[in-house]
Amino acid sequence: MLTYAVYSDLDEIEKLANLVIRDMEYFSIPQWKKGYPAYSDFQNDIDSNALIIYKEKNIILGTITILPEDDPPYKTINSWLKEKSIVIHRMLVSPKSRNKGIAKSLLDEAIKIGKKGNYESIKIDTHLENYKMRSFLKKNGFIELDYLETIDRLAYELVLEE
């Protein structure tokens, strides 16, 4: 089930983030370090009504933050395909629940939100060595565009069809 996160979800979301960070460390993916994403990041996402959770049997198995594009590092490149975009941040899926379609469900929700808001595309960035996310993005139609030097990330975009 997909729903917007509330403050009472924060402790569980923070635990999920720590699980994902440890899993990334295990697979030598230097995307996130201990301390990011943190409780305060998720609290800000809830304040912005931007944090969606995926729950099964009352357990949070995934999260996605969806915000209108307003990221200073994104303004450092000119290769974006569209201008009116939403951005995905802090997408998490429990390592114990991989390959169950949770990430795809979260992405599908972002697409729905983008289309409903008349956005032209969805943008996201990921670490060069995050081969799992890069594969997921390519598999789901995102185009790798450019390198965001200020944050050491690769920029991706998915153009939303009418």
C-alpha positions as CSV (number, residue, x, y, z in Angstrom):
1,M,0.0,0.0,0.0
2,L,1.3,3.5,-0.9
3,T,0.5,6.4,1.3
4,Y,2.1,9.7,2.5
5,A,4.3,9.4,5.5
6,V,3.4,11.0,8.8
7,Y,5.5,11.9,11.8
8,S,4.8,8.6,13.6
9,D,6.5,6.8,10.7
10,L,9.8,8.6,11.2
11,D,11.5,6.2,13.5
12,E,10.7,3.3,11.2
13,I,11.9,5.2,8.1
14,E,15.2,6.1,9.8
15,K,15.7,2.4,10.6
16,L,15.0,1.5,7.0
17,A,17.5,4.2,5.8
18,N,20.2,2.7,8.1
19,L,19.5,-0.8,6.7
20,V,19.9,0.5,3.2
21,I,23.1,2.4,4.0
22,R,24.6,-0.7,5.6
23,D,23.5,-2.7,2.5
24,M,25.2,-0.2,0.2
25,E,28.4,-0.4,2.3
26,Y,28.3,-4.2,2.0
27,F,28.1,-3.9,-1.8
28,S,30.7,-1.1,-1.9
29,I,28.3,1.5,-3.2
30,P,29.5,4.9,-1.7
31,Q,26.2,6.7,-2.4
32,W,25.2,7.4,1.2
33,K,27.2,7.4,4.5
34,K,26.0,7.1,8.1
35,G,24.1,10.2,8.9
36,Y,22.6,10.7,5.5
37,P,19.8,10.4,4.8
38,A,18.8,11.3,8.4
39,Y,15.7,11.7,10.5
40,S,15.7,15.4,9.8
41,D,15.7,14.9,6.0
42,F,12.7,12.7,6.2
43,Q,11.0,15.1,8.7
44,N,11.5,17.9,6.1
45,D,10.1,15.7,3.4
46,I,7.0,15.1,5.5
47,D,6.7,18.9,6.1
48,S,6.8,19.3,2.3
49,N,4.1,16.6,1.9
50,A,6.7,14.9,-0.4
51,L,7.4,11.6,1.3
52,I,5.5,8.5,0.2
53,I,5.9,5.1,1.9
54,Y,5.2,1.6,0.7
55,K,3.8,-0.5,3.4
56,E,3.0,-4.2,3.6
57,K,1.4,-5.8,6.7
58,N,1.9,-2.4,8.5
59,I,5.7,-2.5,7.9
60,I,7.4,0.2,5.8
61,L,9.4,-1.5,3.0
62,G,10.1,1.4,0.8
63,T,10.1,5.2,0.5
64,I,10.4,7.9,-2.1
65,T,10.5,11.6,-1.9
66,I,9.0,13.6,-4.8
67,L,9.6,17.3,-5.0
68,P,9.4,20.0,-7.7
69,E,12.8,20.5,-9.3
70,D,14.7,23.2,-7.5
71,D,18.1,21.7,-7.0
72,P,21.1,24.1,-7.4
73,P,23.4,21.3,-8.7
74,Y,20.8,20.5,-11.4
75,K,21.3,24.0,-12.8
76,T,25.0,23.4,-13.5
77,I,24.2,21.3,-16.6
78,N,22.4,22.2,-19.8
79,S,21.6,18.7,-21.1
80,W,18.2,18.4,-19.4
81,L,15.5,17.5,-21.9
82,K,12.6,19.3,-20.2
83,E,12.2,22.2,-17.8
84,K,9.0,21.6,-15.7
85,S,10.1,18.6,-13.7
86,I,9.8,16.8,-10.4
87,V,12.8,15.2,-8.8
88,I,13.1,11.9,-6.9
89,H,15.2,11.9,-3.8
90,R,15.9,9.3,-1.1
91,M,14.4,6.3,-2.7
92,L,14.7,3.4,-0.3
93,V,13.7,-0.3,-0.5
94,S,14.4,-2.7,2.3
95,P,17.2,-5.1,1.3
96,K,15.0,-7.9,2.6
97,S,12.3,-7.0,0.0
98,R,14.3,-6.7,-3.2
99,N,12.9,-7.8,-6.5
100,K,9.3,-7.7,-5.4
101,G,8.3,-4.7,-7.5
102,I,8.4,-2.1,-4.6
103,A,10.8,0.3,-6.4
104,K,8.7,0.0,-9.5
105,S,5.5,0.8,-7.5
106,L,7.2,3.8,-6.0
107,L,8.4,5.0,-9.5
108,D,4.9,4.4,-10.9
109,E,3.5,6.7,-8.2
110,A,6.0,9.4,-9.1
111,I,4.9,9.1,-12.7
112,K,1.3,9.5,-11.7
113,I,2.1,12.5,-9.5
114,G,4.1,14.0,-12.4
115,K,1.4,13.6,-14.9
116,K,-1.3,14.8,-12.6
117,G,0.8,18.0,-11.9
118,N,1.4,18.5,-15.6
119,Y,5.1,18.0,-15.2
120,E,7.1,17.2,-18.3
121,S,9.7,14.9,-16.8
122,I,11.1,13.2,-13.7
123,K,14.8,13.9,-12.8
124,I,17.0,11.9,-10.5
125,D,20.7,11.6,-9.7
126,T,22.7,8.7,-8.4
127,H,26.3,7.9,-7.6
128,L,28.5,6.6,-10.5
129,E,29.1,3.4,-8.6
130,N,25.5,2.8,-7.7
131,Y,25.1,0.1,-10.4
132,K,21.9,-1.2,-8.9
133,M,20.1,2.2,-9.2
134,R,21.7,2.9,-12.6
135,S,20.4,-0.4,-13.9
136,F,16.9,0.2,-12.4
137,L,16.7,3.7,-14.0
138,K,17.8,2.5,-17.4
139,K,15.4,-0.5,-17.3
140,N,12.6,2.0,-16.5
141,G,13.2,4.4,-19.4
142,F,15.4,7.0,-17.8
143,I,18.1,8.5,-20.0
144,E,21.6,9.1,-18.5
145,L,22.4,12.8,-19.4
146,D,25.4,14.3,-17.7
147,Y,27.7,14.4,-14.7
148,L,26.8,16.7,-11.8
149,E,30.3,17.7,-10.7
150,T,29.2,19.6,-7.6
151,I,27.6,16.6,-6.0
152,D,29.6,13.8,-7.8
153,R,26.5,12.2,-9.3
154,L,25.1,11.2,-12.7
155,A,21.9,12.9,-13.9
156,Y,19.0,11.0,-15.3
157,E,15.7,12.0,-16.8
158,L,12.5,10.3,-17.7
159,V,10.3,12.3,-20.1
160,L,6.6,11.9,-19.2
161,E,4.4,11.0,-22.2
162,E,1.0,12.7,-22.6
